[in-house]
Amino acid sequence: MNQYETVFILTPVLSDDQMKEAVEKFKGVLAKLGAEIIGEENWGLKKLAYPIQKKSTGFYQFIEFKAEPEAIKSLEIAYRRDERILRYLTVKMEKYAIEYAQKRRNNKKEA
């Protein structure tokens, strides 16, 4: 199993309940694919660097997880099929990034 982190941007016209439902949907997709979710952060509503689909803001969501490489393809297909997703990025983490993420999670727990 490799460790990955994914960030996706949801359209800003969603209500809080709709946004939470969308995040739960993708966490469910990961669980169905056999992924182990390590951490999750809601980065909130942020201004985009450039307009996407005539939107200048979006809700950012970050999920860190362990999964088999085949699961990434299915996850990204689910992102593409959902009209609430403006952009997404999934990255395989190397050992130094994993160590840094662990330290970051520990600092957040202490704070």
C-alpha positions as CSV (number, residue, x, y, z in Angstrom):
1,M,0.0,0.0,0.0
2,N,1.2,3.5,-0.9
3,Q,0.4,6.7,1.0
4,Y,-1.4,9.4,-0.9
5,E,-2.9,12.8,-0.3
6,T,-5.7,14.3,-2.4
7,V,-7.0,17.8,-2.5
8,F,-10.3,18.7,-4.2
9,I,-12.1,21.9,-4.7
10,L,-15.9,21.9,-4.4
11,T,-18.1,24.6,-6.1
12,P,-18.9,27.5,-3.8
13,V,-22.7,27.4,-4.4
14,L,-23.1,24.4,-2.1
15,S,-24.6,24.7,1.4
16,D,-22.7,23.3,4.4
17,D,-24.8,20.1,4.3
18,Q,-24.3,19.6,0.6
19,M,-20.5,20.1,1.0
20,K,-20.3,17.6,3.9
21,E,-22.4,15.1,1.9
22,A,-20.0,15.4,-1.0
23,V,-16.9,14.9,1.2
24,E,-18.6,11.8,2.8
25,K,-19.3,10.5,-0.7
26,F,-15.6,10.5,-1.6
27,K,-14.6,9.1,1.8
28,G,-17.0,6.3,1.1
29,V,-15.5,5.8,-2.4
30,L,-12.1,5.4,-0.7
31,A,-13.4,3.0,1.9
32,K,-15.1,0.9,-0.8
33,L,-11.8,0.7,-2.6
34,G,-10.1,-0.6,0.5
35,A,-8.3,2.6,1.4
36,E,-7.4,3.6,5.0
37,I,-8.1,7.2,5.7
38,I,-5.3,8.7,7.9
39,G,-6.3,12.3,8.1
40,E,-8.7,14.8,6.7
41,E,-8.9,18.6,6.8
42,N,-11.4,21.1,5.7
43,W,-9.5,24.2,4.4
44,G,-12.7,26.2,3.9
45,L,-13.7,28.7,1.3
46,K,-10.8,30.2,-0.5
47,K,-10.3,32.5,-3.4
48,L,-9.0,30.8,-6.6
49,A,-6.0,32.0,-8.5
50,Y,-8.1,32.2,-11.7
51,P,-11.8,31.6,-12.4
52,I,-12.9,28.0,-13.0
53,Q,-16.4,27.6,-14.6
54,K,-17.0,31.3,-13.9
55,K,-16.4,30.7,-10.1
56,S,-13.8,32.8,-8.3
57,T,-13.9,30.8,-4.9
58,G,-14.2,27.2,-3.9
59,F,-14.3,24.9,-0.8
60,Y,-11.0,23.1,-0.4
61,Q,-10.9,19.6,1.1
62,F,-7.8,17.6,2.0
63,I,-7.7,13.8,2.6
64,E,-4.6,11.7,3.4
65,F,-4.9,8.0,2.9
66,K,-3.2,4.6,2.2
67,A,-4.4,2.6,-0.8
68,E,-3.4,0.4,-3.6
69,P,-2.3,2.2,-6.8
70,E,-5.3,0.9,-8.7
71,A,-7.7,2.7,-6.3
72,I,-6.4,6.1,-7.5
73,K,-7.8,5.6,-11.0
74,S,-11.3,4.8,-9.6
75,L,-11.2,7.8,-7.2
76,E,-10.3,10.2,-10.0
77,I,-13.0,8.8,-12.2
78,A,-15.5,9.5,-9.4
79,Y,-14.1,13.1,-9.2
80,R,-14.6,13.6,-12.9
81,R,-18.2,12.3,-12.8
82,D,-19.2,14.7,-10.0
83,E,-20.3,18.1,-11.2
84,R,-19.6,19.6,-7.7
85,I,-15.8,19.1,-8.1
86,L,-14.1,22.0,-9.8
87,R,-10.5,20.6,-9.6
88,Y,-8.7,17.8,-7.8
89,L,-5.1,16.6,-7.3
90,T,-3.9,13.3,-5.9
91,V,-0.2,12.8,-5.1
92,K,1.8,9.8,-4.0
93,M,3.8,10.7,-0.9
94,E,7.5,9.8,-0.6
95,K,9.0,8.9,2.8
96,Y,10.1,12.4,3.7
97,A,6.6,13.8,2.9
98,I,5.1,11.0,5.1
99,E,7.3,12.0,8.0
100,Y,6.5,15.7,7.6
101,A,2.7,14.9,7.4
102,Q,3.0,12.8,10.6
103,K,4.7,15.7,12.4
104,R,2.1,18.1,11.1
105,R,-0.8,15.9,12.3
106,N,0.8,15.6,15.7
107,N,1.2,19.4,16.0
108,K,-2.4,19.9,15.1
109,K,-3.5,17.4,17.9
110,E,-1.4,19.3,20.4
111,A,-2.7,22.7,19.4
